[in-house]
Amino acid sequence: MAKVVLHPDEPVKDALRRFKKLCDREGIVNRSKRVSRYEKPSARRRRQKNERLKTIRKGQKSQR
């Protein structure tokens, strides 16, 4: 659950920007889009496999 505390003398725009960034990091928007429709089990497995491969490639890329 994304939660942002508004600091004293902080503009609301800055707090909203922090909230949006936090939601992006947690993947709230992407998850809600995914859950909004039914996903076939084979499509879900394929998506999860691609996500795993993406994180592996990203880790290998950072080691170079």
Wavefront OBJ file of the C-alpha trace (Angstrom):
o trace
v 0.000 0.000 0.000
v 1.495 3.296 -1.079
v 1.390 5.951 1.585
v 2.873 9.450 1.434
v 2.998 11.822 4.382
v 2.671 15.496 3.545
v 5.509 17.388 5.223
v 4.943 20.873 6.651
v 5.363 23.628 4.060
v 5.519 21.051 1.255
v 3.519 21.788 -1.880
v 0.829 19.281 -2.741
v 2.325 18.885 -6.221
v 5.567 17.553 -4.722
v 3.697 15.080 -2.531
v 1.644 13.940 -5.518
v 4.846 13.457 -7.532
v 6.317 11.336 -4.708
v 3.095 9.315 -4.527
v 3.106 8.611 -8.269
v 6.758 7.550 -8.131
v 6.012 5.228 -5.218
v 3.072 3.686 -7.092
v 5.290 3.097 -10.117
v 7.935 1.387 -7.996
v 5.382 -0.887 -6.352
v 3.729 -1.657 -9.691
v 0.247 -0.765 -8.510
v -0.927 0.636 -11.850
v 0.474 -2.258 -13.887
v -1.077 -4.805 -11.545
v -4.488 -3.147 -11.661
v -4.387 -3.134 -15.468
v -3.446 -6.817 -15.476
v -6.164 -7.816 -13.018
v -8.892 -5.832 -14.766
v -9.331 -8.612 -17.357
v -9.069 -12.361 -17.288
v -5.665 -13.709 -18.256
v -5.395 -17.271 -19.509
v -3.066 -19.473 -17.453
v -0.754 -20.054 -20.429
v -0.520 -16.300 -21.053
v 0.211 -15.722 -17.360
v 3.018 -18.302 -17.384
v 4.462 -16.747 -20.539
v 4.338 -13.253 -18.998
v 5.958 -14.425 -15.763
v 8.693 -16.220 -17.706
v 9.413 -13.073 -19.720
v 9.534 -10.987 -16.524
v 12.031 -13.424 -14.967
v 14.204 -13.346 -18.083
v 14.076 -9.557 -18.092
v 15.314 -9.330 -14.496
v 18.072 -11.876 -15.209
v 19.232 -9.927 -18.257
v 19.101 -6.690 -16.292
v 21.266 -8.238 -13.561
v 23.771 -9.563 -16.082
v 23.903 -6.192 -17.810
v 24.724 -4.402 -14.546
v 27.584 -6.827 -13.797
v 29.474 -5.793 -16.931
l 1 2 3 4 5 6 7 8 9 10 11 12 13 14 15 16 17 18 19 20 21 22 23 24 25 26 27 28 29 30 31 32 33 34 35 36 37 38 39 40 41 42 43 44 45 46 47 48 49 50 51 52 53 54 55 56 57 58 59 60 61 62 63 64
